[in-house]
Amino acid sequence: MWKKVMIETSRGRFEIFICGEGSPLCVTHLYSEYSELGNYFADVFVEKFQVFLINLKEAGNSCKAEVEEELSMLESCKDLEAIRVALHIDRWSFAGHSTGGMLGLMYAINYPSSLIKILVGGAAASNKYMEHEGSMYSVNSPLNERLIELFSIMKSSESTKEDRIKANREWTEMSLYHPVKFNEYFSKPSSGRVVRKRLEYYSYQELPNYNIIDLLSEVSTPAIIYCGKYDTQCPLTFSEEIHRYMSESKMYVFNYSNHVPYIEEQRLFLEMINEFEQL
């Protein structure tokens, strides 16, 4: 079980969950909310690191944003810095998946001296993934029409709880290499609920202008970049692009995974974490 801690910082009060021993590792996602149940992604690091699983502003019991710009990636990086200082950690590593990985890239660009190393997966360095036919978010994807229907069900006040659960499951299945293994993969309780306010800020305020490709060449922080070969959210080509621009990075491709290789190919993912520990 993860230990809950409330941390007072220069930028507000944050809810953090701590588990494991070893070198400090920051884990978070741009618009997810965590609890003592931990998280499928964060859980795989606790054998090698002391993991700090962080609820950003508007998530869980962390403080609210006074202005919506505080929900941006850059402002979230400033919050992570305030948390690191409040925890009396000189330097730590960062691991993030999907938009959590995008946040990790932004962190490395802006605060390299605070980081030992980063691990970034299923991510992109620009908004171009939204136009790629391999991404379910693109109008050119065969999955897009059904995805829009599912989002409508999940957002509608007229949908029953059962309808929303079914729609969320179908959305998740779209992100699995073996959808039939859903029950096997997600058999244990976990946390990671979407924080709608943060997601909407990302989608409508930040994503339209998101492009940090030209800044990646400045990142000297050791990094591992990974992606599932069949990722239907952020296709593999965008992780490969990140790797090309980051001179100190190594690339891992999971050949039998979609968007969640830390679940779909956990044994190989743990081997990657072993190498990440040694960077």
Beta strands, then each sheet from edge to edge (+ up, - down):
strand 1: 3-9
strand 2: 12-19
strand 3: 23-27
strand 4: 32-33
strand 5: 49-55
strand 6: 92-97
strand 7: 115-121
strand 8: 193-194
strand 9: 223-228
strand 10: 249-254
sheet 1: 1+ 2- 5+ 3+ 6+ 7+ 9+ 10+
sheet 2: 4+ 8-
end
